[in-house]
Amino acid sequence: MKSRIFNKVINEVTMNLTEREFRDQGEYLGIGFDSFEEQFLSTAIELKDIKENELRQDDLTNPRPETFSFVKIHDEKDFSKSFSISGSISGSMLLGHAGLLNGEAKAKYFHSNNINFDNLCILLNYQITYHAYRIKQPQLSIEAKNFFNQENPENFRNKYGDEFIIGFRTGAEYTALIEVSSQGTEKKEEMYFDIQAALYNIYQAKGKADLKQDAKEKINQRKTNVLVYRKGSKISEKPAIFTLEEMIEDFRSFHENVKQTGGVKYTAIFAEYDQLKEFGSKSIITPELRELKYHINSLRLQKLKYQGELLDLSNELNFGKISSSSKEKEIRNKIYQIDSYIRECYQYSDIIEPERMKYYLDLLPKDNI
């Protein structure tokens, strides 16, 4: 869905950049983007000497810290909260692991499988992201330069947009739900710590150590069922349901592969054409359009917060086996209203009313409108 993107402004040394969730809709380095309509257009950037693989390899030498965690899941509500993203949606959120599209895919995958929460259930989560790689010195192509010199700014925007993709951020994640048949609370606690120790030792060894024999015997004595959600590895796909020992080997292969490849694209990094030196003092975005862009981006951020709340609520309803909720309808209505108001702002940008804007940004009670 083209509306599901999130903007995050990042201050670089020479350019202001915007980060949006990667949607896998044909995005490529240099492609043009209309940020008002949220559409990809033709590219105006010279790409002849740009080698994306070389840019990406430089990035792999400087990863961000990895996260590796596991938590015991007690019931459906507990499980649904583990996929919550609404609390992370803010100007400082890490987009790659809180994106709506990825969050929806993960929740849908686990919901499609039957889980018995009377058993011992452990959720393992591994994540890594890399610093974004980007075109170092972007320039307009000769064709785009000629078009800009011959046409007005509006025609340039219609053909190439007001922004372009200058780079990408890559990463990977591995989420596993480990379900172990058990009897009694004390037995669950003992099994939890045994499995926790086995998993942590494998991670600490960076994929080089084998399970200790006593740990392997303990694990093999128990019936385990493991559901795995992967994103970011180029290893051949295996069945999603493993034994615990198979999952540990699968994670090791995944971990090694990601360190070599950098995973997959999580977010796209955008820059405005106006920041390129070829434009000089000229601009393809008028002051009025820039103000409109600010308002629309503010509305889309508010919409994203509601979408995060909706995803969290949907997870709670699905995993809790509840069919509907009045709050779900309320949130969907808010999203619809914001979409309608965004279209209105774009069509009638000269009559944006500050009080109505505050209302749609959830800053003003409805009674004040």
Phi, psi and omega in degrees: 000126191290344182279349188269074173225158184230136182259136177220114183278130181240129179275114174258177182295318186243343185221148170269128185240155179237135183249130180229152179300134178290127186254352180057047179243039179091012179297140173212163182301123177096349183297143179282156184214128173269104185286343179283313181267351183058055181229142174274139183232197179290158179268138177253001186265139176287119185245003188303318184258011181271122179245100186298323181298323179291320177298320183289321180297323176300325183290329186292341181281354186222067181285158170285167178301143175278156171237136180219117185213160173215146183219145178281133179256124185266324184203183183299317181295319177300317181294317181297324180292335181291345178256011182296137175234347187298325180290345181263353184279103179201181181295343183248012184290153173275106189299318189304324185253009177233011182295145182295316184297316179291321179298319178295316182297318181294313181297320180296320181297311183289329179291334183283353180248144179282131181234131178259104184280000172287338176279173173286122181239127180235130178255118177260138180221123177239135180218146172211140173229157180247157175296143186297137172262152186206163173294127186289314182227078182295140179223153176289147173288163179300318179300316181292323177299313180297319180297318180297320181288334184263337186246169177276165183303325181296318179295324177296315179298321181296329182269318187246351185083185178254354180222170174213158177281118181261344181184184180219156169247132181250165180182188180200159174209152181223114181241129182228132172258114183260117181247121184239124177296134184209165177225121176088147182295317182297321179295323178298315181298316180298316180295320181302313182289326176297312182292319178303314180296319180297315181294316184293322179297320178296317180294315182298329181281359179055039173083008185254345185258150174268160174296141174295149186300319182293323178292321180296320180295319179298316182293319182291341179284346186248145177280118181240148177225121187236123174260131185236130173246119180246145169214120174118358180253144179260011176290156181298142182292136177246169176305146185281345183250120185238169158278168181297319180295320177295322179296319180299317178293321179296318179296320179299315179296318179300312183300315180294319181295318181296321179298332181273324188259337183086004178079212182239171180288126179257316180225155175253141181254125184248148173228153177276141176301327183303340181275352179284146185294334181298336183278340179055233180273356180281163180212141176266356177242115179289162176305323180294318178293324179295321177294319178298318180299319178298314180297315182295319178296323177296319179294320180292327176294319177296320178298319180298322178298318177294321179296324175296318177297320181294319178296317178299317180294318179298320177298317180296320179292316183292310182288333179271000177061037175258138189279322185204170181206140178295329179293325178299315178296322180297316181292318178299322179294321178297318179297318178298317180297319179294317177303315180296319182289326176299315178298321179296317179299319182291323182281327183232059187295340183278356182234032176292123182263123183305321183292320178293321178300317179298323180296313182289339175273007177064033180254354185222133177299149182298329182296341182276355182268000000 
